[in-house]
Amino acid sequence: MTETDELCGSAESLAQQLTHIELERLSYIGAEEFVQAFAIQTPLVDPAFKDPRITTNYEVYMEWSTRLKRLVVTDIVRHIKSKKQRVRIVEYWVDTAKECFNIGNFNSLMAIIAGLNTIPISRLKRTWSKSVATEQFTILDGQMSSSENYGSYRTLLRAAAARFNKDDKKLCIVIPVFTLLAREIHNLCDQCLHKLPNGHINFEKFWQLAKQMTEFITWKQVHCPFPKTAKVITYLQATPVLNDDGALLASFNCEPPQTEQEKELYDQLMAKAGRVHSWDQISRGRRQKQTDLFMYQ
């Protein structure tokens, strides 16, 4: 079993390799893909202008964020028998999130925070109680919180954009949270479709759209200033990760269900996976082989 921290090295090094992946994937996305993604979802646009083939890179990048979130979860819950190992990996990913924050890689930061906030990880009370990273995680989680329409994150992004300098390796990285960027551009495209009450084109919205696109193109064209480690990048993009059901089952085997609701959920997952034992039966000594519960994708 490959240990992420042993392969990738320090949290700073891992954050740098994640930044390589982000910038490479971003570089393939053209501004037209945002417009085409909007067109596909909007009935007001003539079908003749809709071409799903144009949005391939856009969709692949969306999938990468989901994969990274699942990698974080998988990395923690696969240590079923060792709470000490789970604590170590939780702290490693929190440190990596902090380094992504320092770099300006907000997309990886958001994916890591999302992974740590999933039910399979957040329910591991015994694991979190032994971690020294809880306070740091709470701070980072607050910075990326959805409250006030992601107000804290938007403030951070504006500050990073204002400091941006493509010739300074400490200030040249601005990687926005892609789902939020796509949503903003989608909303601007929608507003551009609607004329003002006097029948004129809404030039202000077109200008805002152009500004967003220009910033995006500038940020994605930056050359990553960090050393590249091919085996780490391959591992991050190709190692198997647990799907949602597999992650939750593994979590229950790390720390048993504590509430009636969790026990019911465990029984539902076991039935869905084709197992016949309830949690009460398993708790009396009929625990299934742990590796059977893993469902990779």
Backbone bond lengths (Angstrom), bond angles and torsions (degrees), N, CA, C in turn:
res aa  C-N    CA-C-N  psi(-1)  N-CA   C-N-CA  omega(-1)  CA-C   N-CA-C  phi
1 M - - - 1.466 - - 1.532 109.03 -
2 T 1.293 116.52 121.08 1.462 120.92 -179.92 1.518 110.04 -75.82
3 E 1.325 116.53 128.94 1.455 121.81 176.01 1.530 108.37 -92.23
4 T 1.322 115.94 124.43 1.456 120.57 -176.01 1.522 111.97 -58.65
5 D 1.332 116.82 -44.23 1.458 119.03 -176.92 1.528 112.15 -68.83
6 E 1.342 117.09 -32.44 1.461 119.59 178.38 1.530 111.15 -71.97
7 L 1.320 116.91 -37.91 1.462 120.95 179.66 1.524 111.51 -74.79
8 C 1.314 116.57 -43.45 1.463 121.12 -172.08 1.519 113.56 -87.53
9 G 1.332 117.60 -18.14 1.449 119.81 -179.66 1.513 111.73 85.08
10 S 1.305 117.04 -144.35 1.466 121.91 -176.73 1.523 111.49 -66.79
11 A 1.330 115.30 162.25 1.465 120.64 176.43 1.522 110.68 -60.95
12 E 1.314 117.00 -36.29 1.463 120.92 177.47 1.522 111.10 -61.91
13 S 1.322 116.14 -42.86 1.462 120.92 179.36 1.525 110.78 -64.43
14 L 1.340 116.86 -42.86 1.463 120.27 179.12 1.525 110.45 -62.47
15 A 1.321 117.16 -43.40 1.466 121.02 178.81 1.528 110.85 -60.19
16 Q 1.316 116.52 -36.97 1.467 120.20 178.85 1.522 111.53 -67.97
17 Q 1.335 117.14 -39.24 1.467 119.91 178.58 1.531 110.91 -69.50
18 L 1.321 116.51 -35.87 1.468 119.93 174.90 1.529 110.52 -63.00
19 T 1.316 116.42 -36.62 1.461 121.07 178.30 1.521 110.85 -66.24
20 H 1.328 117.69 -37.53 1.467 120.89 174.37 1.529 110.31 -58.49
21 I 1.334 116.56 -46.36 1.467 120.37 -178.85 1.521 110.52 -63.74
22 E 1.325 116.35 -44.99 1.470 120.35 -179.28 1.525 111.00 -59.19
23 L 1.321 116.91 -49.40 1.467 119.96 -176.35 1.525 111.97 -67.11
24 E 1.331 116.62 -36.20 1.461 118.85 178.31 1.523 110.80 -65.14
25 R 1.323 116.41 -44.85 1.464 119.70 -179.20 1.518 111.61 -69.18
26 L 1.329 116.18 -37.56 1.467 119.43 176.72 1.520 111.90 -62.89
27 S 1.340 116.02 -35.73 1.467 120.08 -175.11 1.522 112.22 -62.49
28 Y 1.326 117.31 -22.94 1.469 120.99 -178.52 1.526 112.90 -82.91
29 I 1.330 117.10 -13.75 1.468 120.87 -173.92 1.522 110.17 -90.37
30 G 1.315 115.70 121.76 1.456 120.62 177.00 1.522 110.69 -92.86
31 A 1.320 115.98 157.15 1.468 120.49 179.77 1.526 111.37 -57.53
32 E 1.345 115.33 -31.02 1.471 119.14 -177.90 1.528 112.30 -65.08
33 E 1.339 116.74 -22.56 1.464 118.95 -178.69 1.531 111.39 -69.13
34 F 1.330 117.12 -34.38 1.467 120.15 176.72 1.523 109.93 -63.85
35 V 1.327 115.86 -45.19 1.466 120.53 -178.77 1.522 110.47 -65.68
36 Q 1.333 115.92 -39.96 1.458 119.70 -178.97 1.537 110.88 -69.73
37 A 1.342 116.78 -37.70 1.465 120.33 176.94 1.527 110.19 -61.92
38 F 1.342 116.36 -38.71 1.460 120.76 176.23 1.521 110.43 -65.98
39 A 1.324 116.37 -44.19 1.468 120.87 -177.25 1.526 111.76 -61.14
40 I 1.339 116.23 -39.64 1.464 120.68 -178.67 1.525 110.99 -62.66
41 Q 1.344 116.54 -33.86 1.465 121.07 -176.11 1.520 113.37 -91.25
42 T 1.324 117.29 -3.73 1.461 120.50 -172.95 1.528 111.94 -113.38
43 P 1.322 117.76 117.02 1.475 121.00 -179.33 1.527 113.67 -66.65
44 L 1.351 117.00 -19.81 1.461 119.93 -178.16 1.526 112.70 -71.88
45 V 1.340 116.29 -17.86 1.467 120.43 -178.81 1.517 110.21 -86.72
46 D 1.316 116.50 134.46 1.462 122.92 179.13 1.536 109.62 -56.61
47 P 1.349 118.59 127.70 1.469 121.95 179.80 1.526 113.53 -54.40
48 A 1.332 116.73 -25.49 1.462 120.09 -179.67 1.526 111.85 -63.44
49 F 1.339 116.85 -20.76 1.466 120.98 -178.06 1.530 112.56 -97.00
50 K 1.340 116.41 3.81 1.462 120.15 -176.84 1.529 110.50 -99.56
51 D 1.322 115.92 123.65 1.466 121.19 179.70 1.530 108.99 -139.52
52 P 1.349 117.71 98.97 1.466 121.27 -177.79 1.527 113.61 -58.98
53 R 1.325 117.43 -23.95 1.472 119.48 -178.49 1.525 111.96 -63.67
54 I 1.325 117.00 -23.68 1.455 121.14 -176.37 1.535 111.48 -74.05
55 T 1.333 117.86 -20.47 1.472 121.12 -173.62 1.526 113.34 -98.11
56 T 1.317 119.21 15.02 1.463 121.71 -175.80 1.529 112.31 -58.49
57 N 1.319 117.93 -50.44 1.463 120.87 -177.95 1.520 111.37 -65.01
58 Y 1.303 116.27 -36.73 1.463 123.21 176.73 1.527 110.02 -58.29
59 E 1.320 116.78 -47.37 1.466 121.75 -178.36 1.524 111.74 -69.55
60 V 1.330 116.95 -39.28 1.463 120.97 178.54 1.523 110.56 -61.63
61 Y 1.326 116.20 -39.29 1.461 119.47 179.84 1.526 111.01 -67.24
62 M 1.313 116.45 -38.04 1.462 120.56 175.37 1.529 110.30 -59.08
63 E 1.334 115.79 -42.92 1.467 121.04 -178.71 1.524 111.17 -66.18
64 W 1.339 117.55 -31.47 1.458 120.36 179.44 1.529 111.25 -61.72
65 S 1.314 117.62 -42.23 1.461 121.08 179.83 1.526 110.80 -60.96
66 T 1.329 116.20 -41.46 1.462 120.66 177.51 1.517 110.72 -64.41
67 R 1.327 116.11 -40.56 1.456 119.88 179.84 1.530 111.36 -63.08
68 L 1.333 117.03 -43.60 1.455 120.34 -179.33 1.522 110.61 -62.82
69 K 1.308 116.85 -41.41 1.467 120.69 176.81 1.531 110.22 -58.35
70 R 1.324 116.95 -44.67 1.466 120.83 -179.28 1.525 112.08 -70.59
71 L 1.323 117.05 -30.03 1.457 120.06 176.84 1.530 110.17 -64.67
72 V 1.329 117.03 -41.81 1.458 121.44 177.39 1.524 110.23 -59.10
73 V 1.327 116.17 -48.07 1.462 121.17 -179.57 1.530 110.95 -61.99
74 T 1.329 116.30 -48.59 1.466 121.23 -179.02 1.519 111.28 -59.49
75 D 1.312 116.33 -42.60 1.459 122.22 -177.23 1.530 111.86 -59.43
76 I 1.335 116.24 -31.66 1.463 120.88 -177.47 1.527 111.67 -87.16
77 V 1.330 117.53 -50.74 1.469 119.59 -171.21 1.528 113.49 -77.68
78 R 1.321 118.32 -11.19 1.457 118.04 177.91 1.527 112.02 -71.98
79 H 1.342 116.30 -15.40 1.469 120.36 176.10 1.533 108.75 -87.39
80 I 1.323 115.14 70.39 1.461 121.21 -173.24 1.524 112.29 -66.23
81 K 1.306 117.34 -39.58 1.460 121.05 -171.33 1.523 113.92 -93.03
82 S 1.323 118.48 -7.28 1.458 120.28 -174.03 1.522 112.09 -127.62
83 K 1.331 116.27 103.85 1.467 120.34 175.76 1.522 110.08 -64.73
84 K 1.314 116.78 -36.44 1.463 121.19 -179.89 1.526 110.61 -59.61
85 Q 1.330 116.92 -41.32 1.464 120.91 178.67 1.523 110.79 -68.10
86 R 1.315 116.85 -39.49 1.470 120.01 178.83 1.520 110.34 -62.65
87 V 1.321 116.32 -43.31 1.467 120.51 178.54 1.525 109.98 -60.34
88 R 1.327 116.19 -43.66 1.469 120.60 -179.57 1.523 111.25 -61.08
89 I 1.325 116.86 -42.97 1.466 120.21 -177.76 1.529 111.20 -72.24
90 V 1.328 117.42 -37.61 1.467 120.20 175.19 1.523 109.91 -57.71
91 E 1.322 116.47 -47.68 1.466 120.78 -179.41 1.531 111.37 -64.83
92 Y 1.322 116.60 -34.84 1.465 120.85 178.97 1.530 110.73 -64.27
93 W 1.323 116.35 -43.04 1.463 119.46 -178.97 1.531 111.52 -73.02
94 V 1.328 117.38 -33.99 1.472 119.58 175.18 1.525 109.64 -64.06
95 D 1.335 116.32 -42.57 1.475 120.07 177.01 1.532 111.01 -62.85
96 T 1.335 116.13 -38.48 1.467 120.14 178.23 1.526 110.64 -64.88
97 A 1.334 116.40 -40.78 1.468 120.56 177.07 1.526 110.51 -60.21
98 K 1.328 116.15 -41.74 1.473 120.56 178.46 1.526 110.77 -62.15
99 E 1.336 117.09 -41.17 1.460 120.58 179.45 1.529 111.10 -67.90
100 C 1.326 117.34 -36.43 1.472 120.63 175.11 1.523 109.99 -62.64
101 F 1.316 116.10 -39.84 1.467 121.56 176.11 1.523 110.28 -59.08
102 N 1.326 116.41 -47.18 1.464 121.17 -178.13 1.528 111.79 -64.28
103 I 1.330 116.68 -34.99 1.459 121.31 -179.35 1.525 111.31 -73.33
104 G 1.329 116.40 -35.40 1.466 121.30 -172.76 1.508 112.02 104.32
105 N 1.342 115.73 15.99 1.460 121.88 178.65 1.523 108.47 -91.89
106 F 1.334 115.61 80.82 1.460 120.63 -174.45 1.529 112.55 -75.26
107 N 1.321 118.10 -25.04 1.457 119.36 -179.22 1.527 110.97 -69.57
108 S 1.340 116.85 -45.85 1.466 119.42 176.33 1.522 110.52 -65.72
109 L 1.328 116.49 -39.10 1.465 120.51 177.74 1.516 110.88 -57.05
110 M 1.324 116.75 -47.63 1.467 120.50 -179.04 1.528 111.35 -63.64
111 A 1.337 117.35 -40.22 1.464 120.78 -179.63 1.525 111.04 -64.99
112 I 1.328 117.24 -40.76 1.469 120.96 179.25 1.524 110.46 -66.12
113 I 1.336 116.63 -45.66 1.468 120.70 178.61 1.529 110.00 -61.16
114 A 1.334 116.59 -40.85 1.467 120.67 178.87 1.524 110.57 -62.43
115 G 1.344 116.83 -40.55 1.454 120.32 178.52 1.522 111.93 -63.52
116 L 1.333 116.89 -42.70 1.464 121.41 179.81 1.524 112.01 -69.81
117 N 1.321 116.75 -20.53 1.466 121.45 179.65 1.529 113.08 -92.19
118 T 1.324 118.48 -5.93 1.459 120.01 179.70 1.523 110.23 -64.94
119 I 1.311 116.63 157.41 1.467 121.15 -179.50 1.528 112.36 -57.46
120 P 1.355 119.87 -44.32 1.463 118.87 -179.33 1.529 114.25 -57.53
121 I 1.330 117.98 -27.48 1.464 121.29 -179.40 1.524 111.37 -97.12
122 S 1.318 117.75 -45.15 1.467 120.30 -175.47 1.530 111.85 -64.48
123 R 1.333 117.72 -25.88 1.465 120.33 -178.88 1.529 113.10 -80.10
124 L 1.318 118.23 -7.07 1.468 121.40 -177.95 1.532 109.68 -80.49
125 K 1.329 115.89 71.23 1.469 121.80 -173.58 1.517 111.91 -61.50
126 R 1.320 117.76 -41.33 1.465 120.29 -178.16 1.525 110.62 -65.63
127 T 1.316 115.90 -37.10 1.466 120.15 178.90 1.521 110.75 -66.54
128 W 1.336 116.87 -49.14 1.459 120.99 -178.52 1.530 111.64 -64.70
129 S 1.342 117.18 -32.36 1.463 119.77 -177.69 1.524 112.16 -66.06
130 K 1.331 117.03 -22.28 1.466 121.33 -179.73 1.527 112.71 -96.28
131 S 1.311 116.75 -2.61 1.466 120.31 -175.16 1.522 111.30 -90.08
132 V 1.331 115.37 140.28 1.464 120.68 176.22 1.528 110.94 -90.04
133 A 1.351 115.94 -0.04 1.467 120.33 -175.61 1.525 112.94 -95.53
134 T 1.328 117.13 3.14 1.465 120.37 -175.22 1.520 112.24 -59.38
135 E 1.326 116.62 -44.91 1.472 120.23 -178.81 1.526 111.18 -64.73
136 Q 1.333 116.41 -43.33 1.462 120.29 178.84 1.523 110.96 -63.01
137 F 1.333 116.11 -40.67 1.462 120.32 178.17 1.525 110.83 -62.81
138 T 1.325 117.01 -42.33 1.463 120.96 -179.48 1.527 110.89 -60.88
139 I 1.325 116.42 -39.78 1.469 120.70 178.59 1.528 111.00 -64.59
140 L 1.333 115.77 -48.08 1.464 119.90 -179.36 1.518 111.37 -65.00
141 D 1.330 115.78 -39.76 1.463 120.93 178.83 1.525 109.91 -61.38
142 G 1.328 116.64 -39.71 1.459 120.60 178.48 1.521 112.13 -65.70
143 Q 1.336 116.87 -36.78 1.467 120.85 178.95 1.520 111.83 -65.65
144 M 1.331 117.08 -30.04 1.468 120.72 -177.43 1.526 112.03 -105.75
145 S 1.326 116.36 13.23 1.459 121.20 -177.84 1.528 111.84 -63.06
146 S 1.326 115.00 149.45 1.473 120.34 179.41 1.527 112.34 -81.05
147 S 1.327 117.11 -3.82 1.464 119.58 -178.22 1.524 111.06 -62.79
148 E 1.323 114.66 145.73 1.476 122.50 -178.62 1.529 110.94 53.39
149 N 1.330 114.73 43.30 1.467 121.41 178.36 1.533 111.26 55.42
150 Y 1.340 114.99 49.28 1.472 122.30 179.77 1.533 111.07 57.00
151 G 1.334 114.67 43.49 1.459 119.62 -175.17 1.524 113.96 -59.56
152 S 1.335 117.52 -43.50 1.476 120.14 -178.80 1.523 110.72 -64.69
153 Y 1.328 116.11 -44.06 1.475 119.58 178.84 1.528 110.75 -62.13
154 R 1.312 117.68 -43.12 1.465 120.41 -177.96 1.528 110.92 -63.44
155 T 1.332 116.39 -34.99 1.463 119.97 176.04 1.520 110.69 -65.37
156 L 1.329 115.95 -43.28 1.464 120.93 177.84 1.529 111.20 -62.02
157 L 1.325 115.63 -42.02 1.464 119.77 -178.39 1.527 111.19 -65.56
158 R 1.323 116.66 -41.87 1.468 119.88 178.24 1.525 111.10 -62.73
159 A 1.334 115.87 -39.38 1.466 119.90 179.05 1.528 110.84 -66.01
160 A 1.339 116.13 -42.53 1.468 120.15 178.96 1.521 110.72 -65.23
161 A 1.333 117.02 -39.54 1.464 120.90 178.94 1.529 111.35 -65.31
162 A 1.329 116.35 -36.41 1.467 120.42 -179.96 1.523 111.15 -69.55
163 R 1.341 116.95 -32.69 1.473 121.03 -179.84 1.515 112.92 -85.10
164 F 1.320 117.15 -11.53 1.462 122.01 -171.75 1.535 112.42 -52.52
165 N 1.334 114.13 130.47 1.468 121.04 176.83 1.522 107.01 -146.86
166 K 1.318 116.74 107.92 1.466 120.62 -174.28 1.527 112.92 -64.26
167 D 1.322 117.49 -15.66 1.466 121.01 -178.73 1.530 113.01 -97.05
168 D 1.322 116.55 0.16 1.460 121.47 178.93 1.528 108.23 -115.03
169 K 1.333 117.08 114.65 1.469 119.60 -173.50 1.525 112.84 -65.01
170 K 1.335 117.96 -17.45 1.455 120.58 177.40 1.523 112.57 -87.78
171 L 1.331 116.64 -13.62 1.467 120.50 -176.11 1.530 112.73 -125.66
172 C 1.330 116.47 9.20 1.474 118.97 -172.49 1.527 113.55 -93.12
173 I 1.330 118.04 -4.14 1.461 120.07 -176.66 1.522 110.81 -105.07
174 V 1.314 115.88 118.74 1.463 122.64 168.94 1.524 106.63 -136.29
175 I 1.326 116.07 105.49 1.466 121.18 179.30 1.521 107.02 -117.66
176 P 1.324 118.01 101.40 1.467 120.71 -176.63 1.523 112.05 -71.07
177 V 1.318 115.72 162.22 1.466 120.36 172.60 1.526 107.14 -66.87
178 F 1.313 116.21 114.52 1.463 119.94 -167.15 1.531 112.32 -65.95
179 T 1.322 117.38 -39.00 1.466 118.95 -179.18 1.526 111.12 -62.19
180 L 1.329 116.95 -37.77 1.467 120.31 179.34 1.522 111.22 -73.01
181 L 1.333 116.42 -39.18 1.465 119.83 176.45 1.526 110.47 -61.20
182 A 1.328 115.95 -45.38 1.468 120.49 -179.65 1.529 110.76 -62.64
183 R 1.325 116.14 -38.81 1.465 120.22 179.56 1.529 110.91 -65.38
184 E 1.332 116.73 -42.09 1.463 120.36 179.95 1.522 111.16 -64.62
185 I 1.331 115.89 -43.44 1.463 119.30 179.43 1.516 110.57 -66.50
186 H 1.330 116.33 -37.57 1.468 120.56 176.69 1.529 110.06 -59.76
187 N 1.330 116.84 -45.10 1.468 120.67 -179.41 1.525 111.25 -64.86
188 L 1.343 116.57 -39.97 1.465 119.65 178.64 1.526 111.31 -65.91
189 C 1.328 116.18 -40.05 1.479 119.35 176.79 1.520 110.48 -60.24
190 D 1.324 115.97 -41.67 1.461 120.56 179.48 1.529 110.61 -63.30
191 Q 1.341 116.61 -42.44 1.461 120.40 179.94 1.528 111.68 -68.51
192 C 1.322 117.07 -30.23 1.468 120.29 178.14 1.522 111.88 -68.30
193 L 1.334 116.42 -25.03 1.464 120.10 179.53 1.527 112.55 -69.75
194 H 1.323 115.34 -25.97 1.456 119.32 -174.05 1.533 110.68 -98.71
195 K 1.319 114.99 128.30 1.459 120.57 179.96 1.528 110.54 -79.86
196 L 1.314 114.97 161.47 1.457 121.10 176.66 1.530 110.15 -69.63
197 P 1.340 118.16 163.08 1.480 120.74 179.67 1.523 114.01 -53.67
198 N 1.348 117.02 -28.49 1.470 119.57 -179.73 1.532 112.21 -85.45
199 G 1.339 115.79 4.55 1.464 119.99 177.78 1.511 114.51 88.78
200 H 1.336 117.58 -1.41 1.462 121.25 -179.63 1.530 111.49 -82.53
201 I 1.315 115.64 156.92 1.458 121.41 174.31 1.528 108.80 -69.11
202 N 1.327 115.94 142.32 1.463 120.75 179.91 1.532 109.34 -82.24
203 F 1.327 114.97 85.37 1.468 119.63 -175.19 1.524 112.21 -65.44
204 E 1.327 117.87 -28.33 1.472 120.50 179.20 1.530 110.42 -62.64
205 K 1.333 116.51 -42.76 1.468 119.85 179.78 1.522 110.98 -69.78
206 F 1.320 117.12 -36.61 1.463 119.88 175.89 1.536 110.55 -64.03
207 W 1.342 116.09 -38.74 1.465 120.04 178.25 1.536 110.57 -65.31
208 Q 1.336 116.98 -42.60 1.470 120.81 178.37 1.528 111.18 -62.90
209 L 1.328 115.93 -39.71 1.462 120.39 177.64 1.527 110.66 -63.75
210 A 1.332 115.85 -44.79 1.470 119.98 179.22 1.531 110.99 -62.55
211 K 1.327 116.94 -38.86 1.462 121.73 179.30 1.528 110.50 -63.95
212 Q 1.338 116.12 -44.55 1.475 120.13 178.73 1.518 110.80 -61.50
213 M 1.318 116.63 -44.43 1.459 121.23 -179.40 1.527 111.02 -64.77
214 T 1.319 116.33 -41.72 1.466 120.57 -179.24 1.526 111.04 -63.19
215 E 1.335 116.16 -43.66 1.465 120.47 177.73 1.519 110.40 -61.93
216 F 1.311 116.43 -45.25 1.463 120.92 -179.81 1.524 111.00 -59.46
217 I 1.323 116.87 -47.24 1.470 120.74 -179.27 1.530 110.54 -62.68
218 T 1.330 116.80 -40.05 1.471 120.69 178.86 1.520 111.18 -63.73
219 W 1.325 116.73 -45.99 1.469 120.56 -177.83 1.528 112.20 -66.60
220 K 1.328 117.36 -38.06 1.459 119.36 -174.81 1.526 112.98 -77.47
221 Q 1.325 117.42 -14.88 1.462 120.71 -179.10 1.525 113.46 -89.02
222 V 1.329 116.70 -0.93 1.465 120.99 -179.02 1.525 110.62 -69.17
223 H 1.326 115.54 138.30 1.471 120.59 174.64 1.525 108.60 -81.21
224 C 1.322 117.11 127.40 1.465 120.58 -178.96 1.528 109.55 -65.30
225 P 1.324 118.57 124.65 1.468 121.49 -173.22 1.530 114.62 -83.88
226 F 1.340 117.17 -2.50 1.461 119.56 -174.04 1.527 111.66 -94.73
227 P 1.344 117.57 152.86 1.474 120.30 175.00 1.524 109.65 -60.62
228 K 1.314 116.01 143.21 1.464 121.86 -176.97 1.521 110.07 -103.92
229 T 1.329 116.53 131.11 1.461 122.41 178.60 1.519 108.50 -115.19
230 A 1.312 116.28 104.75 1.465 121.96 -171.13 1.528 112.56 -60.29
231 K 1.341 117.41 -42.65 1.469 119.29 -175.94 1.527 111.73 -67.03
232 V 1.332 116.18 -31.58 1.461 119.51 177.50 1.519 110.48 -70.97
233 I 1.310 117.01 -44.05 1.461 121.56 -179.91 1.529 110.59 -63.68
234 T 1.322 116.45 -40.09 1.466 119.98 176.61 1.521 110.79 -62.72
235 Y 1.319 116.31 -44.65 1.474 120.90 179.38 1.522 110.89 -59.92
236 L 1.309 117.82 -47.40 1.462 121.62 -176.40 1.521 112.09 -62.78
237 Q 1.325 116.30 -31.76 1.467 120.31 -176.83 1.524 113.93 -94.32
238 A 1.341 117.33 -14.98 1.464 118.72 -171.72 1.521 115.19 -123.72
239 T 1.328 118.79 -18.76 1.459 118.78 -177.79 1.528 110.00 -64.31
240 P 1.342 118.08 140.43 1.477 120.49 -178.41 1.523 112.06 -61.90
241 V 1.319 115.85 143.67 1.462 121.46 176.99 1.523 109.22 -126.21
242 L 1.327 116.44 153.43 1.453 122.00 179.45 1.525 111.15 -75.55
243 N 1.330 115.56 142.60 1.459 118.30 171.08 1.524 108.63 -78.35
244 D 1.316 117.81 -179.83 1.467 121.02 -172.55 1.527 112.13 -62.01
245 D 1.340 116.95 -44.26 1.464 120.17 -179.81 1.523 111.51 -66.65
246 G 1.318 116.48 -42.91 1.456 120.11 179.54 1.515 111.82 -62.49
247 A 1.333 116.88 -39.76 1.461 121.34 -179.91 1.532 110.66 -65.09
248 L 1.320 116.24 -41.37 1.465 119.60 -178.43 1.529 111.13 -69.48
249 L 1.316 117.33 -39.84 1.462 120.72 176.24 1.525 110.92 -62.33
250 A 1.315 116.29 -43.60 1.464 120.22 178.07 1.528 110.53 -63.37
251 S 1.329 116.97 -38.66 1.456 121.11 178.54 1.523 111.18 -61.67
252 F 1.334 116.27 -41.95 1.463 120.31 178.47 1.522 111.58 -65.78
253 N 1.297 117.41 -25.69 1.457 120.25 177.54 1.523 112.12 -86.14
254 C 1.325 116.60 -17.43 1.468 120.24 171.27 1.528 109.80 -75.69
255 E 1.335 115.34 -48.41 1.456 121.88 177.74 1.527 107.40 -136.84
256 P 1.331 118.20 118.78 1.466 122.07 -173.44 1.522 112.81 -57.77
257 P 1.325 117.37 156.11 1.468 120.94 175.39 1.520 110.74 -55.95
258 Q 1.322 116.44 136.33 1.461 120.87 -176.06 1.521 113.25 -105.87
259 T 1.319 116.46 -26.57 1.466 120.46 -177.08 1.525 109.49 -115.21
260 E 1.320 115.46 164.47 1.459 119.88 177.45 1.530 110.68 -61.56
261 Q 1.318 115.63 -36.94 1.462 119.60 178.61 1.519 111.02 -62.44
262 E 1.348 116.75 -42.87 1.464 120.32 178.37 1.525 111.13 -66.04
263 K 1.327 116.96 -38.52 1.474 119.71 178.68 1.522 111.08 -64.07
264 E 1.326 116.22 -41.43 1.465 120.43 177.49 1.520 110.64 -63.59
265 L 1.334 116.36 -41.55 1.454 120.52 178.99 1.527 110.67 -64.38
266 Y 1.334 116.17 -40.39 1.464 120.17 177.52 1.525 110.45 -60.56
267 D 1.333 116.99 -45.66 1.462 120.88 -179.90 1.526 111.24 -62.08
268 Q 1.323 116.61 -39.50 1.464 120.40 178.31 1.521 111.37 -63.57
269 L 1.334 115.63 -41.75 1.468 119.86 179.89 1.521 111.00 -67.15
270 M 1.320 116.72 -39.97 1.460 120.40 178.76 1.524 110.72 -64.13
271 A 1.330 116.44 -41.40 1.468 119.87 177.97 1.525 110.53 -65.44
272 K 1.315 116.04 -39.99 1.462 120.66 179.14 1.523 111.15 -64.34
273 A 1.338 115.74 -34.00 1.466 120.58 -179.77 1.522 112.44 -83.77
274 G 1.341 117.31 0.09 1.450 120.00 177.88 1.511 114.32 88.27
275 R 1.361 117.36 12.24 1.454 121.29 176.37 1.526 108.39 -89.11
276 V 1.343 118.21 157.17 1.462 121.26 -175.55 1.524 112.54 -113.03
277 H 1.335 118.06 -7.95 1.456 119.94 -175.23 1.518 111.77 -90.33
278 S 1.322 116.77 137.26 1.459 120.90 172.96 1.518 108.74 -82.47
279 W 1.350 115.72 170.15 1.461 118.14 178.35 1.523 111.26 -63.11
280 D 1.338 117.62 -38.05 1.464 120.09 -179.96 1.518 111.19 -60.97
281 Q 1.343 117.39 -39.45 1.460 120.53 177.88 1.523 111.00 -65.79
282 I 1.326 115.52 -44.23 1.461 120.23 -177.38 1.524 110.33 -66.21
283 S 1.334 117.09 -37.56 1.462 120.27 -179.19 1.524 111.51 -66.74
284 R 1.368 116.30 -16.69 1.463 119.76 177.02 1.531 111.64 -94.03
285 G 1.315 116.71 14.44 1.461 118.33 171.78 1.501 115.73 115.88
286 R 1.313 118.89 5.22 1.460 120.86 -177.78 1.523 110.82 -107.49
287 R 1.340 115.96 37.56 1.473 120.95 179.83 1.521 110.24 -62.88
288 Q 1.295 116.18 135.02 1.462 120.91 -178.09 1.514 111.26 -79.61
289 K 1.267 115.85 161.15 1.452 121.56 177.06 1.529 109.03 -59.12
290 Q 1.339 117.08 126.14 1.458 121.22 -170.90 1.514 112.95 -60.07
291 T 1.302 117.58 -41.10 1.465 119.19 -174.52 1.524 111.31 -67.33
292 D 1.346 117.88 -18.72 1.459 120.14 179.51 1.528 111.62 -69.12
293 L 1.330 116.80 -19.74 1.449 120.29 -175.07 1.514 113.49 -84.09
294 F 1.338 117.02 -10.56 1.450 120.25 -177.71 1.529 111.22 -79.68
295 M 1.311 115.07 129.52 1.453 121.25 176.92 1.527 107.03 -125.45
296 Y 1.315 117.24 103.65 1.464 121.58 -175.03 1.518 111.23 -93.66
297 Q 1.321 113.72 158.55 1.463 118.50 173.50 1.509 109.74 -147.24
